Amino acid sequence: MSRPITIASLAAVLSASAVAAEKPRVLVVPFVAGNGASDAAASRFTTLFNDELKTRGDALEVIAAPATRAPPPEKAGASSSKRGPSAEATAALESGNKAFDELRFEDAIAGFRKGIAVMLADPATADYEAVTDSYVKLAAACFRKGEEKEAKGTLLDLARFAPSYALPPGYPPVFQREFEKAKKRLDKQPKGQVSIEGPAGATAFLDGRDLGMVPVLEESVPAGPHYVKVEGGKGDRFGQVIDLKGALVKVKASFSSGGGASERAPVTGPVDPKISSVIDDATAQRLAGYLKSTNAEYAVVGYVYKTGDTQLTCGAALYSVKKSAFAPLEPVGFDTDVLTANPEAFKLADALVLKLSTFGASASLPLNLASKPARAGTSGVAVAAVKPTDPDDVEAATPQSRKPVLTPTEKPVEEGPVLDPNEHVAEKPPEVKSSGGGVPTWVWVVAGVAVAGGAAVGGYFAISAATKPVTGTVTATW
């Protein structure tokens, strides 16, 4: 009688062990504090999220994050024989430019995003002029696709990257005004200093700008990512990406194999994966190396950044070791003191458990964790930008004369694709006023079809202003 009981008990134990073994093993990489967020806030939310995951023992197993070591010292930037950017970066930007010229804005956006990310991953050899031009066209393509938030974010990146840049002739004044607004927003953000040292006689560059011979101290640098290059007289180059969060960042360039033994970090634990707001191929490779020393099957990465006076947002993504791919999680928001973060940690944990069961399609890289605030959503209806049209706004969409030309139309913006590019051109658009909270509206159009929310074909653009007060939200469908 005892033998059947023993066998049954053993079977139950083995069954329980099998169930436990099937649980996905998840590691939470310490969330990173981004622009406007404190390290304490990011650390606190990481702890709350980890604690919440530990209550989901029936759905997953939490793996403790290992202690990390600093990455090895940079080698001699790029050798004198490597004078240009990578072929991958150049090909991506060329693809983006070709798609932009052909009005294939979705393909253009993908090409520019990849090209910029890959190009700036190696500051020693990056073509900074090409990056600047790509930022401008990326913003224009995003506006034409109706991705207004992405477009404004790109203009903010452009203002940080090239603060003295002026748009060339040919871009509509409305686009110029959005760029000026981005500059003003950047002026209100925290500033820091960048100190660059290196071999005697070497020249320092920050985001492609020549700062003169080292050592140099650049002040009032906007917080966020920046790109340092130091170039020697013999063509030797050093490059480093920095994330300025205020105060002072020091960069010491070397054209040798690295610092002395006293400068090297102890070789213990995996290398810090260096998570930032943008997840690219290089980040994926570092994360894969980071997870090799653990027993984790998945990793959660997060980026905490400020989206309001008292509001923080955490953008997060799930990484699958087996698929070597990322799946974005819906961002969550909480106050800057992390007092309202408990329910958001619960919400993020729920989203993670669901994503573990249905990972879905992999996200294309680069993936921007700071692409939208927590309250943002998407829909099939694009809200037009809120700027009235004046005759001066009717100019070429891009500096090249062979590009489509913007022409005004008298037809007011209404629900549905009612814009007619064959309308006669009004000598002067009527004055547009809002009432009852209404706002004047402009929208880019291709051959009468609003391109705010999807790719369209045609030869001409139009900007249209409302001819009577507009209340509520003006939309364009496609």
Helices and strands as residue ranges (DSSP letters): H 2-22, E 25-28, E 32-33, H 39-54, E 61-63, H 87-101, H 105-120, H 128-144, H 148-161, H 173-187, E 191-197, E 203-206, E 209-213, E 216-222, E 224-231, E 237-244, E 247-252, G 261-263, E 278-279, H 281-291, E 298-308, E 311-320, E 325-335, H 341-357, E 367-368, E 382-383, G 391-393, E 406-409, E 444-446, E 449-450, E 461-464, E 475-476
